[in-house]
Amino acid sequence: AISSTTRKNFWLILAGLFIGLCVVTKPTFLVLLPAVLVGACVAWRRSTLSGKEVLTVAFAGAVPFFLWLFLQFQAGDSLSNVLSFYVNPYQLTNLFDVILKNIGNLFTSINPLYLMGVMGVWVWAFWIRLRKHEVVSVEEIIAFVFSLLIIAAYTRTEGWYRYLFEAQMISLLFFPNAVLLVAQTTARFFSPRKIVTLAIVFLTLLGAYQVMFSSFVAESY
């Protein structure tokens, strides 16, 4: 029989490999690294992950990362040019103005408003659990930090909403539990069932409106 330690190391190695593959797939996923680092620190402080196990994940993740460096870049590519590309991929000269404009878009355009609404409920649920001193899973912490960093990374691009896609998909995975927790917490003011129903109906209508009147699908017709 396989021991629990061997089984855990196997999953840690797989986790590291998949993290490395995600990071090298697209520049957007570079923000996964700090998110995983935050999660690893939390797990280490909770004594659910040892320093040796953290290194196991790191070394496994380094394998696809170094293969990517070897295969992706030419001998003449300098590290400074590579880093400058990832910091400012569109080589925008007025980067500060672009960031301010994109921050404004987050709260004025329907597509990012959908995301900000879902993220707002998730943040609210986080705050409730922290106030109650409840333990939030490391996986959710990583997903939450990753989503926030995706939104932050979006602000230094041309402003295309496809750069928010990852955050939108991940936040929707955690949205049902988050809205239920918020509904249960505010049950003394409103019925949890009504809150959950209204939230689902609102998001459905918002998504339908966006697809029918404010999307590439609508423009093609």
C-alpha positions, 0 to 999 in steps of 0.5 A: 500500500502507498503511504500517506506521505508518498501520496501527498508528495505525488500530489505536491509534485503534480501541483507544482508541474501544473502551476509551472505549465499554467505560468508558461502558457500565457503571460497573464498567468504569471500572477499565479506565482504570487497568489500561490506564494500567499497560499503557501505562506498561509499553509505553512503558518497553519502547519499544514505544509512544511518547508520541505513540501513547499520546496517540492512544489517549487522544484516541480514547478521550475521544470516547465519554467526552465524548459520555457526559458530555454525554448521560448527566448533566443540567445540575443534576448536580454532579461531587461527586455523580457521583463519590460514586455511583461510589465508593459506588453503594449509598450504604452507611453501613457501607462498611468493614464491608461491605468486610471481609465481602466479602473474607471471602466471597471465601474462604468461598463457592464462586463466588468461591472458583472465581475465587480458585483460577483467579486464584491459578494466574494469579498463580503463573504471573506470579511464575514468569515474573518470576523467569525474567525473561520478558517478559509481554505488555502485553495480559496485564498489562492483563487481569491488573490489570483482573481484580484491580481488578474484585475490589477493586471488588466488595468495596465493593458489596452482595456480589452475585457478578455483579460478579466476572463480568468477572474470572472470564471474563478469568482463564479465558482465561489459565488454560490457559496459566497452569496449563500453565506451573505444571505444567511448572515443577513437573514434577520433583515431578509430571507436567505432564499429571496436574496439568493434568488434575486442575486441569480436573477440579477446576474442572469438578466445582466449577462443576457443584456450584455450578450444581446446588446453589448457584445461581439455577438450583438455587433455581428448581427 
